Each structure stands twice: as structure tokens, then as C-alpha cells.
Amino acid sequence: MSAEQKKMNFKIQKEMTMKRNCRFFGQMMIIGMTIISISFSASAADIDILACPEGCTTLAISMYLSREIQKSDPEFHLNPKTTEGYLYNLAEMGRNSALWKTTVFGTNDDVLIFAPQGGKDPFTKFIPQVNAKFKLLYGLLWEVTGHYFITTDPKLKTYSDLKGKKLGLGLVTQSDWGMNPTLDLKYGYSISHENAELFYLGPAKLGKALLNQEVDAIVAGLGAEPNFRSWLPSLILSELKKSDKPLYYIGQ
């Protein structure tokens, strides 16, 4: 088989995998939105969903779902909203009860687990104290976002090697992209602002920052359905792959 044929086969397999993943995650989201529509009153035809910043997976999936819903039910409007992250979503819903009747919000297991510790150390920087009860409507995927880094420097092999380096993270208001790596670095490897440079850039800016050598390593994300048969790489990974630069993964 020629190199050109191999390249074409790889492209076809990649497209088939992406279509299969989109179908799976689309089906899961439709199930979730069915639950949401039942949870709201019958007259609520417009529902906002507080998602996440530009460049994160939840926003991309929500926008895809919104288009699919319009095809099957023109009267049902799902409006994905770009936000500063899951921690921001929690704070915004907690302080603005006017949103409760027409808004759902994206969150993850970290928020669900640690939200009761809001306002307390070591979460004071990330999670506010919210005295409101919310209902979990559905779950979509499993993610390992925030627990590994990507670099173009082959000399960086472990988390310990990140000490003294410039590190690109998500926003402080993001649980997975911002809070997770910050706490992992500090309490797992004694890496903090005191001995490294942490830049909270947000997902949309991380890939470019790494390729331009503005930072030495960036946090990244990867999602999967519960059976780990379909994978959903973060948009950052897709951006980096296009550069053809060698990429090295740093895990714990």
C-alpha cells in the first residue's frame, strides 16, 4: 500500500470515528434534553444552557445539539451560552434566582464533590459559597481534563519537570481546566506561583500559546463515553495535531 493510500485510509477512518462519536454524544445529549424539557414547564420553549469558555468541549457539543434539536422540534430552542467555566456557572446560578426557570448549566463531578467546600481552603480561590439546591438532570461523558499536560519539549517527562516552567492553564473559573491542574501541581508536586509561572489563558488560547513557545506546557482534555469505546479529544488536541510538531504527554 502506498503512502498516499495509507494517508487516505487514515483520513477515512478518522472521519468515520468522528461521525460515530458525534452520533453517540448527540444521542446522549438528546436524552438529556428530553429530561430537561420534561423538567421545565410546557410553555418554556426557550432554554439557555450555561456551557463553558470558547475552546471547550461542552460548548461545542451544546451547539451541535442545538442544531439537531431545531431539526426535530422547531418550537424547542436550546441556547448555548459561552461562560467563564463550570465554577462561574455555579456562582451565577447561585446568585441569580431569576435564571432558574429557563436555564440549565454545565457542571462536572469536581464541582458536585467539592462545591460544599466552597469558600473554604484550599478552594477559596476557585469555588464560592453557594447556598442553593440544584438537581442533576443527566450525565454526558467521562473526562480526564486537567490531569495531564502536553508539551513540545521532549525533556519534560514528568510533573516534577514542570517546576520553574511557564505553564498554560484554563481560567480560574473552570473546575477542570483551571482548578484541577492548579491543585494537582501544588499538593501533588509542590509546584505553584512561587516556583513556576502559571498563566490562566483559557482553552481557546492554550494551543496557540504552546505552538508559539509562549509557554512550555499546557493542560489538555480528553473525554470518553462510559464504556471507553468512543473518544472525544479536546479541540486543543485537534489544533496541535495540525501543526505536525511532535507532542509529548505528561501524566501523573
C-alpha positions in Angstrom: 0.0 0.0 0.0 1.4 3.4 -1.0 1.9 6.2 1.4 -0.8 8.2 -0.3 -3.3 5.3 0.2 -2.3 4.9 3.8 -2.9 8.6 4.3 -6.3 8.4 2.6 -7.3 5.4 4.7 -6.3 7.2 7.9 -8.4 10.2 6.9 -11.4 8.0 6.1 -11.1 6.1 9.5 -10.7 9.4 11.3 -13.9 10.8 9.7 -15.8 7.7 10.5 -14.7 7.8 14.1 -15.6 11.4 14.5 -19.1 10.8 12.9 -19.6 7.8 15.2 -18.6 9.9 18.2 -20.8 12.7 17.2 -23.8 10.3 16.9 -23.1 8.8 20.3 -22.7 12.1 22.1 -25.6 13.6 20.2 -27.8 10.7 21.3 -26.7 11.2 24.9 -27.4 14.9 24.8 -30.8 14.4 23.2 -31.7 12.1 26.1 -30.5 14.8 28.5 -32.5 17.5 26.7 -35.6 15.3 26.8 -35.2 15.1 30.6 -34.7 18.9 30.7 -37.8 19.6 28.6 -39.9 17.5 31.0 -38.4 19.2 34.0 -39.4 22.6 32.7 -43.0 23.8 32.2 -44.7 23.0 28.9 -44.7 26.7 28.0 -40.9 27.0 28.2 -39.8 26.8 24.6 -36.5 28.6 25.1 -33.9 27.2 27.4 -30.5 28.7 27.9 -27.6 26.4 28.8 -24.6 27.9 30.6 -21.8 26.0 29.0 -18.1 27.0 29.2 -15.5 29.2 27.5 -14.6 29.1 23.8 -12.5 26.1 23.0 -14.1 23.7 25.5 -15.9 20.5 24.5 -19.2 21.2 26.3 -19.8 24.3 24.3 -19.1 22.6 21.0 -21.4 19.7 21.9 -24.2 22.0 23.0 -24.0 24.0 19.8 -24.2 20.7 17.8 -27.2 19.6 19.9 -28.9 22.9 19.4 -28.8 22.5 15.6 -30.1 18.9 15.8 -33.0 19.8 18.1 -34.1 22.5 15.7 -34.4 19.9 13.0 -36.7 17.7 15.0 -38.6 20.3 17.1 -38.6 23.8 15.7 -40.6 25.0 18.7 -37.9 24.0 21.2 -34.9 26.4 21.4 -31.7 25.4 23.2 -29.4 28.4 23.5 -25.8 27.6 24.4 -24.1 30.4 26.2 -20.4 30.9 26.4 -19.4 31.4 30.1 -16.2 31.5 32.1 -16.5 27.9 33.2 -18.3 25.5 35.5 -17.3 27.3 38.7 -18.7 30.5 37.2 -21.9 28.7 36.2 -22.4 27.6 39.8 -21.8 31.1 41.2 -24.0 32.7 38.6 -26.9 30.3 39.2 -26.5 30.7 43.0 -26.7 34.5 43.0 -29.3 34.9 40.2 -32.5 33.0 41.0 -34.2 34.7 38.0 -32.4 32.3 35.8 -33.8 29.1 37.5 -37.0 28.8 35.4 -35.4 29.0 32.0 -31.7 28.0 32.4 -29.7 24.8 32.9 -25.9 24.8 33.5 -22.9 22.7 32.7 -21.0 21.2 35.6 -18.9 18.2 36.4 -18.0 15.7 39.1 -15.4 18.1 40.7 -18.0 20.8 41.2 -20.5 18.3 42.6 -18.0 16.8 45.0 -16.2 20.0 46.2 -19.0 22.6 46.0 -20.0 22.1 49.6 -16.4 23.2 50.5 -16.9 26.5 48.7 -15.3 29.4 50.4 -13.0 27.1 52.4 -9.3 26.3 52.0 -8.0 25.1 49.6 -10.9 26.1 47.3 -11.3 29.7 48.3 -9.7 30.8 45.1 -12.0 28.7 42.9 -15.3 27.8 44.5 -17.7 30.4 46.0 -20.0 29.6 48.8 -23.4 28.9 47.2 -26.5 28.2 49.4 -28.9 26.9 46.8 -30.0 23.4 45.9 -29.8 22.1 42.3 -30.9 19.0 40.5 -28.6 16.9 38.4 -30.6 16.2 35.2 -28.2 13.9 33.3 -24.6 13.0 32.7 -22.9 13.0 29.3 -19.3 11.7 29.4 -16.2 11.0 31.4 -13.3 13.3 31.2 -9.7 13.5 32.4 -9.4 17.2 31.7 -6.9 19.0 33.9 -4.9 16.0 35.0 -2.3 15.8 32.2 -0.2 18.2 30.2 1.1 18.5 26.6 4.4 19.9 25.6 6.7 20.1 22.6 9.8 19.8 24.7 11.0 16.1 24.9 13.0 17.0 28.1 9.8 17.4 30.1 8.7 13.9 31.1 7.1 14.2 34.5 5.1 16.6 36.6 8.2 17.3 38.6 9.9 18.6 35.4 7.4 21.4 35.3 8.9 23.2 38.2 10.3 26.5 37.1 8.5 26.4 33.7 5.8 28.5 32.1 2.5 26.6 32.3 -0.7 27.4 30.4 -3.9 26.6 32.2 -7.6 27.2 31.7 -9.4 30.0 33.6 -9.6 30.2 37.3 -13.4 29.9 37.0 -13.0 26.5 35.3 -13.0 23.4 37.5 -11.4 21.0 35.1 -9.1 23.3 33.2 -8.2 25.7 36.0 -8.8 24.3 39.5 -7.8 20.7 38.9 -4.3 21.3 37.5 -3.5 24.1 40.0 -4.3 21.8 42.9 -2.6 18.8 41.3 0.6 20.8 40.8 0.5 22.4 44.3 -0.4 19.5 46.5 1.0 16.7 44.4 4.3 18.1 43.3 4.8 21.4 45.3 4.5 23.5 42.1 2.9 26.9 42.5 3.3 30.5 41.6 6.3 30.5 43.9 8.4 28.3 41.7 6.7 28.3 38.3 4.7 30.7 36.1 1.1 29.8 35.8 -0.9 31.5 33.1 -4.7 31.2 33.2 -5.3 31.7 29.5 -8.5 29.6 28.8 -8.9 26.7 26.4 -9.1 28.8 23.2 -5.7 30.4 23.7 -3.7 27.4 25.0 -2.8 25.7 21.7 -1.5 28.9 20.1 0.5 29.8 23.2 2.3 26.4 23.1 3.0 26.4 19.4 4.4 30.0 19.7 6.6 28.9 22.6 5.0 31.4 24.9 4.6 28.6 27.5 6.4 25.3 28.0 3.4 23.1 28.5 -0.4 23.3 28.6 -3.1 21.5 30.3 -5.3 19.4 28.0 -8.5 17.4 28.0 -9.9 14.1 26.7 -13.5 12.8 27.0 -15.0 9.3 26.6 -18.3 7.6 26.9 -18.7 5.3 29.9 -17.6 2.1 28.0 -14.5 3.9 26.7 -15.3 2.9 23.1 -15.8 6.3 21.7 -13.3 9.1 22.5 -13.7 12.8 22.2 -10.4 14.7 22.0 -10.4 18.3 23.1 -10.4 21.0 20.5 -6.9 21.9 21.6 -5.5 18.5 20.6 -7.0 18.8 17.2 -5.4 22.2 16.8 -2.0 20.9 17.9 -2.1 17.9 15.6 -2.5 20.2 12.5 0.9 21.7 13.3 2.8 18.5 12.7 5.0 19.3 15.6 6.0 16.3 17.9 3.8 16.3 21.0 4.7 14.8 24.4 2.2 13.9 27.1 3.0 14.4 30.8 0.7 12.4 33.1 0.7 11.6 36.8 
